[in-house]
Structures are given as structure tokens and as C-alpha cells.
Amino acid sequence: MKKIKILALFAFLSFMSCDNYLDINDSPNNAKDTDVTPDLALAAAQTSSYANVTTSMNFLGNLFMNNWGYDVNSFAVTNPAEFSYSIDNNFYAAIWNTPMRNTANLSNIINTEFPNYENHVAIAKICKAYYFQILVDMYGDVPYTEAHQGVADITPAYDGAKSVYRDLYAQLDQAIALIDNSPSAKAVGAEDAVFGGNMSQWKDFANTMKLRLLMRQVDLAEAGTDSETTTYVADKFALLSGASFLSVNATLNPGYSDTRADTRNPFWNIMYGEDNTTVTAFYRQYKASKRNADNLNSTSDPRRSRLFTLVGGSVVGVLQGDSSVVNGGTAPAVLSSFGLGVLSSASQDAYMFSLAESLLLQAEAVHRGYLTGSAQSLFDAAIDASCIQLGTTAGTYTGSINGTPGKGYGSGTYAQKIEAIMYQKNIALQGTSQSLETFIEYTRTGLIDSVPGSILGATQANRPRRLLYPTSEYTSNSANVPAQGNVFATGSFWYAY
């Protein structure tokens, strides 16, 4: 088969940003537009910050987690940087650049001088915490307190990763307080592209974000090397006891449609051409990995036909780093592409925070003794939620998988039950835009090196624990960029391994 070289794919992912019909001022160096009220700015602020989650972040997460491989029967690239770990300061730079730039729109809402927009401010605080959590997890120290000052400060200082995390938690508390204690606040309506103004659900989102922030720190807290974090986590969990968490999927949809390219769901938009029918090189390049296919097939996972197309009744995957048979490799001639649970239409919802993830976070917190309840029930409910999200039902799968240590919660050791929660998190979050979160979680738990890497020689012994600051920072803010150390050996502040 003729080889097709797509040299621009990686560059496109690295520099891609949200070219969306809802975009507003998205440059942190521009002055705040004081004429735009928060209700007019909210949907654009939510949407402009999100597109990178479902594109660059999603691609990297699925490749680093060995969920996807390359169609080596059609493309010449068999061992890209994602497999060889040859990362540099341009590697997936959009993961830094896009949220760092576009969350300025959320800061503008938070700093609004218009009265009675407390509910809009609360939503912006929650959304901003969502993106800065990712930045801290993937890079460590970040510009935070001095960020988004426009021309008043174009070289913001970096804040320590732990201090940013602490403030993100405080901002979530403040958001809940604004919702609860602002009787004169203007109601939020359709301008909210996530919950349509349902502030009770936003409080649940904030609590679930607080749970995610705390769970990210539990391994450090339990390692006994940071007494401050140990005390902090225990104290915050005591206050979080009895809180209400997300009981629905937090999906973003500002009115996605097939009208034109910039109105479509951003993940769909990168996978399909202008006619919404012809698949792009991105769609054709990425297929199921063999490791992922083997897991889905061997457990008769009902989600497999929704995550991928089936070949002869099974998911067929490719080893990361393999070659086609004609080039001395072992790749099957026909590989599984994305299923209808991942790509259904240009108007499909985008997932910010799934119900499955909320339930699995709660299950782990109960398992570790930080919250009360039944970890088994939460675990089983998460599988149900994941199946429903993808358009199928769990059937007998839940009962069956619970007998498999490391994949089901019903059997195995304490550590294997945590592994089972992570395994189900990877299945539930892959392909839908949240896979980078799974990579972070595997890194946090020390399980990332149990995920097989490329079959070809890598430049490093293991995957990075975080990414290098992008070239853009060294160009525009070099005096403030801190030393990162070895990103293959050390992670963000919560990294305990």
C-alpha cells in the first residue's frame, strides 16, 4: 500500500487553538473589554478554553496511555515522539499555550465591575480552576497570581505548584459561597453552555473538582514525606464529608452544528472534512492499539463496539511502534477505527467531567478511607454510567469483571483495587476528550510504567511525568521561567514516586 506522509500533523496539534465562532478577546496581553457583561462573555469563555482539551490533550493522553496506535499500513510514521518520548519545548505546546491564553476570558468575568453577576463569576472561577489544575499537573509551577493582567504585566511571575493548588481549592469554595449567598445575583440561562444556568449542578461540579484536587494529593499525603499535605488533605476531606458531587455528565455544547467548520464539535471538526462525511488524515492515522484491543476483547467489554469499529466481531489493534507486514512488521491488514460512541455527529456534546469519573473518584476516596459509603457500589455505578455515555449497557460485564483482580473492584488486594479503579477510569475516559486526565492519574498512582510502551527503542527509560515549558515562554517570559529539573524523573508537587 502506498505510504502517505503527513508531516504537518504534529505541528498542527502543537499549535492548534480554538478558532471558534464564539471566540472573544483571547489574548492575555490585551486589555480587558469592560463593555462586555459577563452574560455576553460566558459561553465564549467556556468554549474558547475547552477546544484544546478534546484535541491536543485528548490525543496525547490516548497515545501515552497506549489506547491508540498508528495505522502503519497507510502512514510512514511508526515511532513518533509520543512513542519514543523524544519530547522538547515544542512538544504539544498547545497544552500550555491555549488554556494559558484563553482562560484570560474567564479572568475577565471573575474581575468584572458590573454588579449582580455573582453566579457568572462563580461559574468562571470553577472553569478557571478546571484548566489551571491541568496546567499544574502537566507542568508544575505556572504563572497564576500575576497572569492575565494584559499590557500591565506581560511577563508574569511563576507561582509554586502547591500554592496554586491550594488557591484553586479556595476559589472553588468562594464560588460555592457566591452561589449560596448572593440573593441579588442575576440568573444564568442559555449563555451557560454546560448546565444552562443550573447553579446546583455547578456546586456539584465545584465539589467534584475539590475531590479531584484532593485525590491528586493523597499519594503524597500517605507517603509521609510532606506533613503539611497530610494534614491539609485530612482537614479538607473532613469538610467535604457529606458534600454533593456530580450526578450527571458535565458536557459542553454552545450549539454545535454542522453549519460550518467553526460551529462543529472541535473533536469532530478535526476528524471530518467540510462535508462532514469525508474523514481527515487524523481520523485515518489513529487506530486502536493492540494493548487496548486485547483488554477490551478479553473481558468482553460491552463498550468495545462503541469505542471502536469491530473487525470480525473484535477490536483489532496495532502495537505502538510496529510496522506493516510489507515493511517487516506484524500489523494486521485491517485495524479498528473510532466507534459511534466517540464520534457520532458534528453536534455531539463535549465532555468536561463525566459522571463515570465523578463516581470513580468517590470510589477511590471511600476505598482509602477519606469518605464514607460503598466503594463497590460507586465502582459498579461508574461502569454503568460509562456504558450509558457510550450508548450501550453493562449487562453481565460488571459482575464478571469484579472477579478479575486489577480490573474489577470485587477481588484482589488493596493495591489491586486501586489499580481496578484506574483501569476502569482509562476505559471510561478514553476517546471522549478526557484521556489526559487518565495519564495524570496513572502518573499520580505510580501505575504509568505498567502501561506498555512502544516496541521500538525509546530515547528514555519511561514516559515523562510532566511536559517541558514551551518555547513561547522562553521567548516572551524567559526571566521568570523556573528550572524544571528532569521531567522523566520528577512530576508536579504531588508526585510521590
C-alpha positions, -999 to +999 in steps of 0.1 A: +000+000+000+012+034-008+027+052+022+013+087+030+035+111+049+016+136+069+044+159+081+021+187+093+000+166+117+022+170+148+028+207+141-009+212+137-016+196+171+012+216+187-001+250+176-038+243+172-061+266+192-098+273+192-108+291+160-144+292+171-174+313+162-178+321+199-143+334+204-138+367+222-107+385+233-083+356+238-050+373+243-037+378+279-018+409+266-049+427+255-067+450+280-099+437+295-130+447+275-150+465+302-180+469+278-188+432+277-211+420+305-204+385+319-236+371+305-225+380+270-190+367+276-197+334+294-203+309+265-173+322+246-151+320+276-162+284+283-158+273+247-126+290+238-108+274+267-121+239+260-113+230+224-077+221+233-089+195+259-106+175+232-079+178+206-042+181+217-048+169+253-070+140+242-046+129+215-016+129+239-035+111+267-047+083+244-012+079+229+007+080+262-019+056+277-014+032+248-050+034+239-043+044+203-017+034+177-008+045+142-022+030+110+012+018+099-004+002+068-012+036+054+012+061+071+050+061+071+054+074+107+057+044+130+076+058+160+067+094+166+077+115+196+047+102+216+062+067+214+099+074+215+095+101+243+117+125+223+100+155+238+113+190+236+100+225+243+077+224+212+061+191+221+024+196+224+029+232+232-008+239+227-015+221+261+002+251+277-005+279+252-042+275+246-055+273+282-030+298+295-041+323+269-079+316+267-085+315+304-079+352+303-115+354+292-126+337+324-104+360+344-122+390+328-155+376+340-141+370+375-128+406+377-159+422+362-170+456+376-206+450+365-228+444+396-250+414+404-232+388+382-221+367+411-234+335+396-215+341+364-183+349+384-188+316+403-190+296+370-159+314+357-140+306+389-149+269+386-140+267+350-107+285+356-098+261+384-105+232+359-079+244+334-052+256+359-054+222+376-043+207+342-015+232+338-001+225+373-004+187+368+013+188+334+040+214+341+044+222+378+049+259+386+028+283+365+021+320+362-011+324+382-015+354+406+001+378+380-014+361+349-039+378+327-030+413+336-028+424+299-003+450+290+001+459+327+022+428+331+033+408+301+059+389+320+041+374+350+060+356+377+055+319+383+037+306+414+047+274+431+026+244+420+014+236+456+004+272+463-016+273+431-034+241+440-042+255+474-057+286+459-077+267+433-094+249+462-101+282+478-115+296+446-139+267+444-150+274+480-155+310+470-176+300+440-199+279+461-203+308+486-211+332+458-239+309+446-253+304+481-250+339+494-259+363+465-296+369+466-295+397+441-274+378+416-287+378+380-300+344+369-279+324+345-296+310+314-287+297+280-254+316+280-241+288+302-230+262+277-226+235+303-256+234+327-278+260+312-278+280+344-284+252+369-264+265+398-270+234+419-251+214+393-223+240+393-220+235+430-217+197+425-191+204+398-171+226+422-173+199+449-162+172+424-133+194+413-123+198+450-124+160+453-102+157+422-077+182+437-076+163+470-073+129+454-044+141+433-025+147+466-034+116+486-003+096+475+019+124+486-001+127+518+002+090+525+039+088+517+047+106+549+072+129+533+051+161+534+034+165+568+017+198+556+000+180+528-010+151+550-027+175+574-042+196+547-058+166+529-073+152+561-087+186+571-103+192+537-118+158+534-134+163+569-151+194+555-160+177+522-178+148+540-214+148+530-209+170+500-229+165+468-209+155+438-217+154+401-246+131+394-247+139+357-222+143+329-208+179+327-209+184+290-202+215+270-223+224+240-228+260+230-249+250+200-225+228+180-238+222+145-227+211+110-234+246+096-197+253+090-163+242+104-161+266+133-195+257+146-188+220+149-178+200+179-140+205+179-131+168+181-155+160+152-141+190+133-106+176+134-117+142+123-141+151+094-138+173+064-160+202+053-187+179+041-190+162+075-186+128+057-150+126+044-126+116+071-094+135+076-058+123+079-062+125+117-091+100+116-073+077+093-040+079+111-052+068+146-065+033+153-070+011+183-038-001+200-032-038+204-029-035+241-063-017+243-079-041+219-067-071+239-081-057+272-115-049+256-118-082+238-105-105+266-131-091+291-159-090+266-163-053+274-197-041+260-181-007+253-157-020+227-181-017+198-189+019+208-152+029+213-141+013+181-153-004+149-152-041+151-134-064+126-148-099+126-165-092+159-135-079+178-114-048+182-082-052+161-053-030+172-017-023+163+013-024+185+027+011+191+059+013+171+051-017+148+053-016+110+032-031+083+038-066+072+054-055+039+079-034+059+089-063+082+062-057+109+033-076+122+004-051+120-029-066+109-041-055+075-074-041+088-075-021+121-103-008+142-112+029+138-133+051+161-168+039+170-200+058+172-197+063+210-167+085+203-177+102+170-214+104+163-221+139+148-209+174+144-233+185+171-222+159+197-216+171+233-181+177+245-172+162+279-156+183+306-162+160+335-180+127+332-203+111+357-181+080+355-151+099+366-170+115+395-181+081+407-146+066+404-131+095+423-156+089+451-149+051+450-112+057+455-118+082+483-140+057+501-115+029+494-088+049+510-109+059+540-114+096+532-151+094+525-178+071+538-200+048+516-197+017+495-167+018+471-181-013+454-214+004+447-197+035+434-174+014+412-203-005+397-223+027+391-193+042+373-193+013+348-230+017+342-225+055+337-197+049+313-217+024+293-247+047+291-225+076+280-212+055+251-246+042+241-246+007+255-255-013+287-232-031+311-252-063+311-233-091+328-199-073+324-199-057+358-204-089+377-179-107+356-152-081+357-155-078+395-139-113+397-108-101+379-081-085+402-068-053+388-098-047+366-127-052+389-132-040+425-147-072+438-115-091+442-078-086+448-056-068+473-059-032+485-034-021+458-052-041+431-085-024+439-069+010+433-055-005+400-090-016+391-104+019+396-076+033+374-083+006+348-119+015+346-111+052+345-090+046+315-118+027+297-144+053+307-124+084+298-106+073+266-116+087+233-142+112+247-117+141+254-106+133+289-078+108+284-051+132+295-067+131+329-062+093+329-025+098+321-022+122+350-039+097+373-017+068+363+013+090+369-001+100+403-006+064+414+027+051+401+009+028+376+020+046+344+050+023+339+027-007+339+014+006+306+035-010+278+054+015+256+065+014+220+080-019+208+108+002+192+136+017+212+127+048+231+151+077+239+141+075+276+135+046+301+100+058+308+073+083+298+077+118+312+059+127+344+051+162+330+059+183+300+086+209+293+077+246+293+070+256+257+094+277+236+068+306+238+076+310+275+113+312+269+107+337+242+083+360+260+089+354+297+124+339+300+134+358+331+106+341+351+106+305+337+118+283+366+142+253+363+121+222+358+146+195+365+143+161+349+107+157+338+112+120+332+121+115+369+101+141+388+065+153+384+044+181+398+044+187+435+021+158+443+043+132+426+054+107+452+073+081+432 
